[in-house]
Amino acid sequence: MTKPNLDDIIKAGLRYYANKMRQDEARYKELEAREEAKEQERWERDCKYGHYRYYGEDHEPYWVPGEDNGDD
């Protein structure tokens, strides 16, 4: 039985991790796109049925569905 060449082992390991990183990146982009679509859908629904309230402590816009705060 011959010993495996160290360079071949390193190259195989690098190929494995490069492929894994590409798959993880594609999976991450897909999940990010799904989350963004859900957030956009929620935002549109809140805009349709709710009213702009105020900026909260974290300075993010905040919608209260079904309440009219007089800003219309």
Buried (B, 14 or more C-beta within 10 A) or exposed (E): EEEEEEEEEEEEEEEEEEEEEEEEEEEEEEEEEEEEEEEEEEEEEBEEEBBBEEEEEEEEEBBEEEEEEEEE
